[in-house]
């Protein structure tokens, strides 16, 4: 059984490692190696689970330095506590002299930076950094609010802004993570940083006033990370100050930040994803894995930013968005570009998800990038794979989800039915049986919580990984059944109004409709499936998505064996499966499907379908060079089509015959 001392060390070791943003023990091991201390991963693992603790004061001292430099340990009390937990008592004065000066926080001026080191592999975000630079030029004490969904890189951007513009804040950079620390402790830390102990002040309002007084003549950068609500900030924001405040949050609807400068952070672009792969994996990994490259590797190198001076305003020279993230890059082969692009699309280009996957690639736990891509494309295992030790995409999403009330939770879960690029408010209203105005307000609230985003033309966008998360949450079939009914009505309305020519409107919903088709088939809702198929097949054919049409046609064929569905089956054989194979040049397959459709039509005594089958077979025989049989079938087909008054198909047949004048059916002149 682990003794109490080991348990205490284990708890603090894990706490400070995670606060320092070392996602894996290997990353911490690499940093220790750079300091001259080499350990097997198994040794670090034993420290973490409490089977062993360091037996050398020098090792502990190096760990404290690393944790302090990366924002894990923020004051000398934490350093002493960590040292004591390993059974070595407190730090000696000589040992303290080796530690960063900001841990001691007196009134003297020094270069203070409490922000963690998150920007080792920082890329992109030039537009956002340029905007922050412009804000700092025109406002001496701004509040900047960085918004975005979990995992998009809000904290990293805030820290990078501190790194680039820290020279403007002679009183240092103070960083606090609000999801793990309460306002009382944050106020105490700020006060202690500037040499004042306020722990005896137990009233939050009084402690806040003291800290506001301290900050009134300070020019510092205060970063409040991961803010969830206005109540967390109410006692932290100084009334009058020369300082700048950067806030990161998933919640863009906080009233207290109504006057803040908003920066809405999006996921990476494809170009930024390529850059992230290059910088995260590094030259060593590329050399080891011998990836094909089209020109020599040059290590990524950030163009240094020249400080413009002590407390002066940011100048245009202090940050140049065109060069701050300039890279000399490796050029991937087309195969690897395709793999990276596939990974990016599956992960929705979410930076945290990409970081987790790249960490796994570096650890060598997967056979290849290509194999990893295939695993990620399996939706059911995707979120399971996106976890690395204590960092998990699912857990990050869960934090946002738990802040919703029951009505918003139900609405968010229901959005799992929309598998397309985006969806309309009208569809969401129908699926949730909500009034349109109420639904719009609730969707706006989800956008404010960064669980949803605005798309074009008044539509809404759900991130691909959030879509998978929502599917895990949904526990009822009703939203899917309602979605099937909505899209059936949607298509029938367009047929009645002859709006199939409005490709833009239908294209917006096509992926959603196809996904619901699949769901109704998989869940044996045959009537709904075939009702959707009847109208969606026509549009899919008109836009030329033949592979998708053939795939759905085969599903129709499989599920239409019952007597009441035989005419639907015959129609699918003749007008979809035979037609597609005819134009693909698979004449034997086309002939087989047309004959099967003809036989079914014979049994059901459906003259119209029988005539269409004869028409299709005539074209196939013509293509094969069997002109005589083609002519006979054309005769029979035109005779039947005339009886059922299908003037459209007659006209199409006659048009076709103008290209093959050697076939002269006896009925064509009469028609």
VENGIQUI-V491746 format. One record per residue. N is the residue number from 0. RES is the residue in one small letter. BURIAL is 1 if it has 9 or more other C-alpha atoms within 8 Angstrom, else 0. D_CENTER is the distance of its C-alpha to the mean C-alpha in whole Angstrom. Layout:
n: [N & N]
res: [RES & RES]
burial: [BURIAL & BURIAL]
d_center: [D_CENTER & D_CENTER]
//
This chain:
n: [0 & 1 & 2 & 3 & 4 & 5 & 6 & 7 & 8 & 9 & 10 & 11 & 12 & 13 & 14 & 15 & 16 & 17 & 18 & 19 & 20 & 21 & 22 & 23 & 24 & 25 & 26 & 27 & 28 & 29 & 30 & 31 & 32 & 33 & 34 & 35 & 36 & 37 & 38 & 39 & 40 & 41 & 42 & 43 & 44 & 45 & 46 & 47 & 48 & 49 & 50 & 51 & 52 & 53 & 54 & 55 & 56 & 57 & 58 & 59 & 60 & 61 & 62 & 63 & 64 & 65 & 66 & 67 & 68 & 69 & 70 & 71 & 72 & 73 & 74 & 75 & 76 & 77 & 78 & 79 & 80 & 81 & 82 & 83 & 84 & 85 & 86 & 87 & 88 & 89 & 90 & 91 & 92 & 93 & 94 & 95 & 96 & 97 & 98 & 99 & 100 & 101 & 102 & 103 & 104 & 105 & 106 & 107 & 108 & 109 & 110 & 111 & 112 & 113 & 114 & 115 & 116 & 117 & 118 & 119 & 120 & 121 & 122 & 123 & 124 & 125 & 126 & 127 & 128 & 129 & 130 & 131 & 132 & 133 & 134 & 135 & 136 & 137 & 138 & 139 & 140 & 141 & 142 & 143 & 144 & 145 & 146 & 147 & 148 & 149 & 150 & 151 & 152 & 153 & 154 & 155 & 156 & 157 & 158 & 159 & 160 & 161 & 162 & 163 & 164 & 165 & 166 & 167 & 168 & 169 & 170 & 171 & 172 & 173 & 174 & 175 & 176 & 177 & 178 & 179 & 180 & 181 & 182 & 183 & 184 & 185 & 186 & 187 & 188 & 189 & 190 & 191 & 192 & 193 & 194 & 195 & 196 & 197 & 198 & 199 & 200 & 201 & 202 & 203 & 204 & 205 & 206 & 207 & 208 & 209 & 210 & 211 & 212 & 213 & 214 & 215 & 216 & 217 & 218 & 219 & 220 & 221 & 222 & 223 & 224 & 225 & 226 & 227 & 228 & 229 & 230 & 231 & 232 & 233 & 234 & 235 & 236 & 237 & 238 & 239 & 240 & 241 & 242 & 243 & 244 & 245 & 246 & 247 & 248 & 249 & 250 & 251 & 252 & 253 & 254 & 255 & 256 & 257 & 258 & 259 & 260 & 261 & 262 & 263 & 264 & 265 & 266 & 267 & 268 & 269 & 270 & 271 & 272 & 273 & 274 & 275 & 276 & 277 & 278 & 279 & 280 & 281 & 282 & 283 & 284 & 285 & 286 & 287 & 288 & 289 & 290 & 291 & 292 & 293 & 294 & 295 & 296 & 297 & 298 & 299 & 300 & 301 & 302 & 303 & 304 & 305 & 306 & 307 & 308 & 309 & 310 & 311 & 312 & 313 & 314 & 315 & 316 & 317 & 318 & 319 & 320 & 321 & 322 & 323 & 324 & 325 & 326 & 327 & 328 & 329 & 330 & 331 & 332 & 333 & 334 & 335 & 336 & 337 & 338 & 339 & 340 & 341 & 342 & 343 & 344 & 345 & 346 & 347 & 348 & 349 & 350 & 351 & 352 & 353 & 354 & 355 & 356 & 357 & 358 & 359 & 360 & 361 & 362 & 363 & 364 & 365 & 366 & 367 & 368 & 369 & 370 & 371 & 372 & 373 & 374 & 375 & 376 & 377 & 378 & 379 & 380 & 381 & 382 & 383 & 384 & 385 & 386 & 387 & 388 & 389 & 390 & 391 & 392 & 393 & 394 & 395 & 396 & 397 & 398 & 399 & 400 & 401 & 402 & 403 & 404 & 405 & 406 & 407 & 408 & 409 & 410 & 411 & 412 & 413 & 414 & 415 & 416 & 417 & 418 & 419 & 420 & 421 & 422 & 423 & 424 & 425 & 426 & 427 & 428 & 429 & 430 & 431 & 432 & 433 & 434 & 435 & 436 & 437 & 438 & 439 & 440 & 441 & 442 & 443 & 444 & 445 & 446 & 447 & 448 & 449 & 450 & 451 & 452 & 453 & 454 & 455 & 456 & 457 & 458 & 459 & 460 & 461 & 462 & 463 & 464 & 465 & 466 & 467 & 468 & 469 & 470 & 471 & 472 & 473 & 474 & 475 & 476 & 477 & 478 & 479 & 480 & 481 & 482 & 483 & 484 & 485 & 486 & 487 & 488 & 489 & 490 & 491 & 492 & 493 & 494 & 495 & 496 & 497 & 498 & 499 & 500 & 501 & 502 & 503 & 504 & 505 & 506 & 507 & 508 & 509 & 510 & 511 & 512 & 513 & 514 & 515 & 516 & 517 & 518 & 519 & 520 & 521 & 522 & 523 & 524 & 525 & 526 & 527 & 528 & 529 & 530 & 531 & 532 & 533 & 534 & 535 & 536 & 537 & 538 & 539 & 540 & 541 & 542 & 543 & 544 & 545 & 546 & 547 & 548 & 549 & 550 & 551 & 552 & 553 & 554 & 555 & 556 & 557 & 558 & 559 & 560 & 561 & 562 & 563 & 564 & 565 & 566 & 567 & 568 & 569 & 570 & 571 & 572 & 573 & 574 & 575 & 576 & 577 & 578 & 579 & 580 & 581 & 582 & 583 & 584 & 585 & 586 & 587 & 588 & 589 & 590 & 591 & 592 & 593 & 594 & 595 & 596 & 597 & 598 & 599 & 600 & 601 & 602 & 603 & 604 & 605 & 606 & 607 & 608 & 609 & 610 & 611 & 612 & 613 & 614 & 615 & 616 & 617 & 618 & 619 & 620 & 621 & 622 & 623 & 624 & 625 & 626 & 627 & 628 & 629 & 630 & 631 & 632 & 633 & 634 & 635 & 636 & 637 & 638 & 639 & 640 & 641 & 642 & 643 & 644 & 645 & 646 & 647 & 648 & 649 & 650 & 651 & 652 & 653 & 654 & 655 & 656 & 657 & 658 & 659 & 660 & 661 & 662 & 663 & 664 & 665 & 666 & 667 & 668 & 669 & 670]
res: [x & x & x & x & x & x & x & x & x & x & x & x & x & x & x & x & x & x & x & x & x & x & x & x & x & x & x & x & x & x & x & x & x & x & x & x & x & x & x & x & x & x & x & x & x & x & x & x & x & x & x & x & x & x & x & x & x & x & x & x & x & x & x & x & x & x & x & x & x & x & x & x & x & x & x & x & x & x & x & x & x & x & x & x & x & x & x & x & x & x & x & x & x & x & x & x & x & x & x & x & x & x & x & x & x & x & x & x & x & x & x & x & x & x & x & x & x & x & x & x & x & x & x & x & x & x & x & x & x & x & x & x & x & x & x & x & x & x & x & x & x & x & x & x & x & x & x & x & x & x & x & x & x & x & x & x & x & x & x & x & x & x & x & x & x & x & x & x & x & x & x & x & x & x & x & x & x & x & x & x & x & x & x & x & x & x & x & x & x & x & x & x & x & x & x & x & x & x & x & x & x & x & x & x & x & x & x & x & x & x & x & x & x & x & x & x & x & x & x & x & x & x & x & x & x & x & x & x & x & x & x & x & x & x & x & x & x & x & x & x & x & x & x & x & x & x & x & x & x & x & x & x & x & x & x & x & x & x & x & x & x & x & x & x & x & x & x & x & x & x & x & x & x & x & x & x & x & x & x & x & x & x & x & x & x & x & x & x & x & x & x & x & x & x & x & x & x & x & x & x & x & x & x & x & x & x & x & x & x & x & x & x & x & x & x & x & x & x & x & x & x & x & x & x & x & x & x & x & x & x & x & x & x & x & x & x & x & x & x & x & x & x & x & x & x & x & x & x & x & x & x & x & x & x & x & x & x & x & x & x & x & x & x & x & x & x & x & x & x & x & x & x & x & x & x & x & x & x & x & x & x & x & x & x & x & x & x & x & x & x & x & x & x & x & x & x & x & x & x & x & x & x & x & x & x & x & x & x & x & x & x & x & x & x & x & x & x & x & x & x & x & x & x & x & x & x & x & x & x & x & x & x & x & x & x & x & x & x & x & x & x & x & x & x & x & x & x & x & x & x & x & x & x & x & x & x & x & x & x & x & x & x & x & x & x & x & x & x & x & x & x & x & x & x & x & x & x & x & x & x & x & x & x & x & x & x & x & x & x & x & x & x & x & x & x & x & x & x & x & x & x & x & x & x & x & x & x & x & x & x & x & x & x & x & x & x & x & x & x & x & x & x & x & x & x & x & x & x & x & x & x & x & x & x & x & x & x & x & x & x & x & x & x & x & x & x & x & x & x & x & x & x & x & x & x & x & x & x & x & x & x & x & x & x & x & x & x & x & x & x & x & x & x & x & x & x & x & x & x & x & x & x & x & x & x & x & x & x & x & x & x & x & x & x & x & x & x & x & x & x & x & x & x & x & x & x & x & x & x & x & x & x & x & x & x & x & x & x & x & x & x & x & x & x & x & x & x & x & x & x & x & x & x & x & x & x & x & x & x & x & x & x & x & x & x & x & x & x & x & x & x & x & x & x & x & x & x & x & x & x & x & x & x & x & x & x & x & x & x & x & x]
burial: [0 & 0 & 0 & 0 & 1 & 1 & 1 & 1 & 1 & 1 & 1 & 1 & 1 & 1 & 1 & 1 & 1 & 1 & 1 & 1 & 1 & 1 & 1 & 0 & 1 & 0 & 1 & 1 & 1 & 0 & 1 & 1 & 1 & 0 & 0 & 0 & 0 & 0 & 1 & 0 & 1 & 0 & 1 & 1 & 1 & 1 & 1 & 1 & 0 & 1 & 1 & 1 & 1 & 1 & 0 & 0 & 0 & 0 & 1 & 1 & 1 & 1 & 1 & 1 & 1 & 1 & 1 & 1 & 1 & 1 & 1 & 1 & 1 & 1 & 1 & 0 & 0 & 1 & 1 & 1 & 1 & 1 & 1 & 1 & 1 & 1 & 0 & 0 & 1 & 0 & 1 & 0 & 0 & 0 & 1 & 0 & 0 & 0 & 1 & 0 & 0 & 1 & 1 & 0 & 1 & 0 & 0 & 0 & 0 & 1 & 0 & 1 & 1 & 1 & 1 & 1 & 1 & 1 & 0 & 0 & 0 & 1 & 0 & 0 & 0 & 1 & 0 & 1 & 1 & 1 & 0 & 1 & 1 & 0 & 1 & 1 & 1 & 0 & 0 & 1 & 1 & 1 & 1 & 1 & 1 & 1 & 1 & 1 & 1 & 1 & 1 & 1 & 1 & 1 & 1 & 1 & 1 & 1 & 1 & 1 & 1 & 1 & 0 & 1 & 1 & 1 & 1 & 1 & 1 & 1 & 1 & 1 & 1 & 1 & 1 & 1 & 1 & 1 & 1 & 0 & 1 & 1 & 1 & 0 & 0 & 1 & 1 & 1 & 0 & 1 & 1 & 1 & 1 & 1 & 1 & 0 & 0 & 1 & 0 & 0 & 0 & 0 & 0 & 1 & 0 & 1 & 1 & 1 & 0 & 0 & 1 & 1 & 0 & 1 & 1 & 1 & 0 & 1 & 1 & 1 & 1 & 1 & 1 & 1 & 1 & 1 & 1 & 1 & 0 & 1 & 0 & 1 & 1 & 0 & 1 & 1 & 0 & 1 & 0 & 0 & 1 & 1 & 1 & 1 & 1 & 1 & 1 & 1 & 1 & 1 & 1 & 1 & 0 & 1 & 0 & 0 & 0 & 0 & 0 & 1 & 1 & 0 & 1 & 0 & 1 & 0 & 1 & 1 & 0 & 1 & 0 & 1 & 1 & 1 & 1 & 1 & 1 & 1 & 1 & 1 & 1 & 1 & 1 & 0 & 1 & 1 & 0 & 0 & 0 & 0 & 0 & 0 & 1 & 0 & 0 & 0 & 0 & 0 & 0 & 1 & 0 & 0 & 0 & 0 & 0 & 0 & 0 & 1 & 0 & 0 & 1 & 0 & 1 & 1 & 0 & 0 & 0 & 1 & 1 & 1 & 1 & 0 & 0 & 1 & 1 & 1 & 0 & 1 & 1 & 1 & 0 & 1 & 1 & 0 & 0 & 0 & 1 & 0 & 1 & 1 & 1 & 1 & 1 & 1 & 0 & 1 & 1 & 1 & 1 & 1 & 1 & 1 & 1 & 1 & 1 & 1 & 1 & 1 & 0 & 1 & 1 & 0 & 0 & 0 & 0 & 1 & 0 & 0 & 1 & 0 & 1 & 1 & 1 & 0 & 1 & 1 & 0 & 0 & 0 & 0 & 1 & 1 & 1 & 0 & 0 & 1 & 1 & 1 & 0 & 0 & 0 & 1 & 1 & 1 & 0 & 1 & 1 & 0 & 0 & 1 & 0 & 0 & 0 & 1 & 0 & 0 & 0 & 1 & 1 & 0 & 1 & 1 & 1 & 1 & 1 & 1 & 1 & 1 & 1 & 1 & 0 & 1 & 1 & 1 & 1 & 0 & 1 & 1 & 1 & 1 & 1 & 1 & 0 & 1 & 0 & 1 & 0 & 0 & 1 & 1 & 0 & 1 & 1 & 0 & 1 & 1 & 1 & 1 & 1 & 1 & 1 & 1 & 1 & 1 & 1 & 0 & 0 & 0 & 1 & 1 & 1 & 1 & 0 & 1 & 1 & 1 & 1 & 1 & 1 & 1 & 1 & 0 & 0 & 1 & 0 & 0 & 0 & 0 & 1 & 1 & 1 & 1 & 1 & 1 & 1 & 1 & 1 & 1 & 0 & 0 & 1 & 1 & 0 & 1 & 1 & 0 & 0 & 0 & 0 & 1 & 0 & 0 & 0 & 0 & 0 & 1 & 0 & 1 & 1 & 1 & 1 & 1 & 1 & 0 & 1 & 1 & 1 & 1 & 1 & 1 & 1 & 0 & 0 & 0 & 1 & 1 & 0 & 1 & 1 & 1 & 1 & 1 & 1 & 0 & 1 & 1 & 1 & 0 & 1 & 1 & 1 & 0 & 0 & 0 & 1 & 1 & 0 & 0 & 1 & 1 & 0 & 0 & 1 & 1 & 1 & 1 & 1 & 0 & 0 & 1 & 1 & 0 & 0 & 0 & 1 & 1 & 1 & 0 & 1 & 1 & 1 & 1 & 1 & 1 & 1 & 1 & 1 & 1 & 1 & 1 & 1 & 1 & 0 & 0 & 0 & 1 & 1 & 0 & 1 & 1 & 1 & 1 & 1 & 1 & 1 & 1 & 1 & 1 & 0 & 1 & 1 & 1 & 0 & 0 & 0 & 1 & 1 & 1 & 1 & 1 & 1 & 1 & 1 & 1 & 1 & 1 & 1 & 1 & 1 & 1 & 1 & 1 & 0 & 0 & 0 & 1 & 1 & 0 & 1 & 1 & 1 & 1 & 1 & 1 & 1 & 1 & 1 & 1 & 1 & 1 & 1 & 1 & 0 & 0 & 0 & 1 & 0 & 0 & 0 & 1 & 0 & 0 & 1 & 1 & 0 & 0 & 1 & 0 & 0 & 0 & 0 & 0 & 1 & 0 & 1 & 0 & 1 & 1 & 0 & 0 & 0]
d_center: [43 & 41 & 43 & 42 & 42 & 39 & 37 & 37 & 36 & 33 & 32 & 32 & 31 & 28 & 27 & 28 & 26 & 23 & 24 & 24 & 21 & 22 & 19 & 22 & 26 & 26 & 24 & 27 & 29 & 29 & 29 & 33 & 34 & 34 & 36 & 38 & 38 & 36 & 35 & 34 & 31 & 33 & 35 & 32 & 31 & 34 & 34 & 31 & 32 & 36 & 38 & 39 & 39 & 40 & 43 & 44 & 44 & 42 & 39 & 38 & 39 & 37 & 34 & 35 & 35 & 31 & 30 & 32 & 30 & 27 & 27 & 28 & 31 & 32 & 36 & 39 & 39 & 36 & 37 & 41 & 39 & 37 & 40 & 42 & 40 & 41 & 45 & 46 & 46 & 45 & 45 & 48 & 49 & 49 & 45 & 44 & 45 & 43 & 40 & 38 & 40 & 37 & 37 & 41 & 40 & 43 & 45 & 45 & 43 & 40 & 37 & 35 & 31 & 29 & 26 & 24 & 24 & 20 & 20 & 22 & 19 & 18 & 17 & 17 & 17 & 20 & 20 & 19 & 22 & 24 & 24 & 24 & 27 & 29 & 28 & 30 & 33 & 34 & 33 & 35 & 33 & 30 & 27 & 24 & 21 & 17 & 15 & 11 & 9 & 9 & 8 & 8 & 12 & 14 & 17 & 17 & 17 & 20 & 22 & 22 & 23 & 26 & 26 & 27 & 29 & 30 & 34 & 34 & 34 & 37 & 37 & 34 & 30 & 30 & 26 & 26 & 23 & 24 & 22 & 24 & 27 & 29 & 31 & 34 & 33 & 32 & 35 & 37 & 35 & 35 & 39 & 39 & 38 & 40 & 43 & 44 & 43 & 43 & 42 & 45 & 44 & 43 & 42 & 38 & 40 & 43 & 40 & 38 & 41 & 42 & 39 & 39 & 42 & 41 & 38 & 41 & 42 & 39 & 37 & 34 & 30 & 29 & 25 & 24 & 21 & 18 & 21 & 20 & 23 & 26 & 29 & 27 & 28 & 31 & 34 & 32 & 32 & 35 & 37 & 39 & 37 & 37 & 34 & 30 & 28 & 24 & 22 & 18 & 17 & 14 & 17 & 18 & 21 & 23 & 27 & 28 & 26 & 27 & 29 & 26 & 25 & 21 & 18 & 15 & 12 & 9 & 7 & 9 & 11 & 13 & 16 & 14 & 12 & 16 & 17 & 15 & 16 & 20 & 20 & 19 & 21 & 24 & 27 & 28 & 26 & 26 & 30 & 30 & 28 & 29 & 27 & 28 & 28 & 30 & 31 & 32 & 30 & 30 & 28 & 25 & 27 & 26 & 29 & 31 & 31 & 35 & 35 & 37 & 39 & 40 & 39 & 39 & 36 & 34 & 35 & 33 & 34 & 33 & 29 & 29 & 25 & 26 & 27 & 26 & 23 & 25 & 25 & 27 & 25 & 25 & 25 & 23 & 25 & 24 & 23 & 21 & 19 & 18 & 17 & 15 & 13 & 13 & 11 & 9 & 8 & 8 & 5 & 4 & 6 & 4 & 8 & 9 & 7 & 9 & 12 & 13 & 13 & 15 & 17 & 18 & 19 & 21 & 23 & 24 & 23 & 22 & 24 & 22 & 19 & 20 & 20 & 17 & 15 & 17 & 17 & 13 & 14 & 15 & 13 & 16 & 15 & 12 & 11 & 15 & 14 & 11 & 14 & 17 & 20 & 19 & 16 & 13 & 10 & 12 & 14 & 12 & 11 & 14 & 16 & 14 & 15 & 19 & 20 & 20 & 23 & 24 & 24 & 20 & 19 & 21 & 19 & 16 & 17 & 18 & 15 & 14 & 17 & 16 & 14 & 14 & 12 & 14 & 17 & 20 & 21 & 24 & 22 & 21 & 24 & 26 & 24 & 24 & 28 & 27 & 29 & 27 & 28 & 27 & 24 & 23 & 24 & 21 & 18 & 19 & 19 & 16 & 15 & 17 & 15 & 12 & 11 & 11 & 11 & 14 & 15 & 18 & 21 & 21 & 18 & 15 & 11 & 9 & 5 & 5 & 5 & 7 & 9 & 10 & 11 & 13 & 15 & 16 & 17 & 19 & 23 & 25 & 25 & 26 & 23 & 23 & 27 & 26 & 24 & 26 & 29 & 27 & 26 & 30 & 31 & 29 & 30 & 34 & 34 & 33 & 36 & 38 & 38 & 37 & 34 & 33 & 33 & 31 & 28 & 25 & 25 & 25 & 23 & 20 & 21 & 21 & 18 & 18 & 22 & 22 & 19 & 22 & 25 & 23 & 23 & 27 & 28 & 26 & 28 & 31 & 31 & 33 & 35 & 31 & 30 & 33 & 33 & 30 & 31 & 34 & 32 & 29 & 31 & 33 & 30 & 28 & 31 & 32 & 29 & 30 & 27 & 29 & 27 & 25 & 29 & 31 & 28 & 28 & 32 & 32 & 31 & 33 & 36 & 35 & 35 & 38 & 41 & 43 & 46 & 44 & 41 & 43 & 44 & 40 & 40 & 43 & 41 & 38 & 40 & 42 & 39 & 36 & 37 & 40 & 39 & 36 & 38 & 41 & 39 & 37 & 41 & 40 & 44 & 45 & 42 & 42 & 46 & 45 & 42 & 45 & 48 & 46 & 45 & 49 & 50 & 48 & 49 & 52 & 52 & 51 & 53 & 51 & 52 & 50 & 47 & 50 & 51 & 47 & 47 & 51 & 49 & 46 & 49 & 51 & 48 & 48 & 51 & 52 & 49 & 51 & 54 & 56 & 57 & 60 & 57 & 55 & 58 & 59 & 55 & 55 & 58 & 57 & 54 & 55 & 58 & 55 & 53 & 56 & 57 & 53 & 53 & 50 & 51 & 47 & 47 & 51 & 50 & 47 & 50 & 52 & 50 & 49 & 53 & 54 & 52 & 54 & 57 & 59 & 58 & 60 & 60 & 63 & 61 & 59 & 62 & 63 & 59]
//
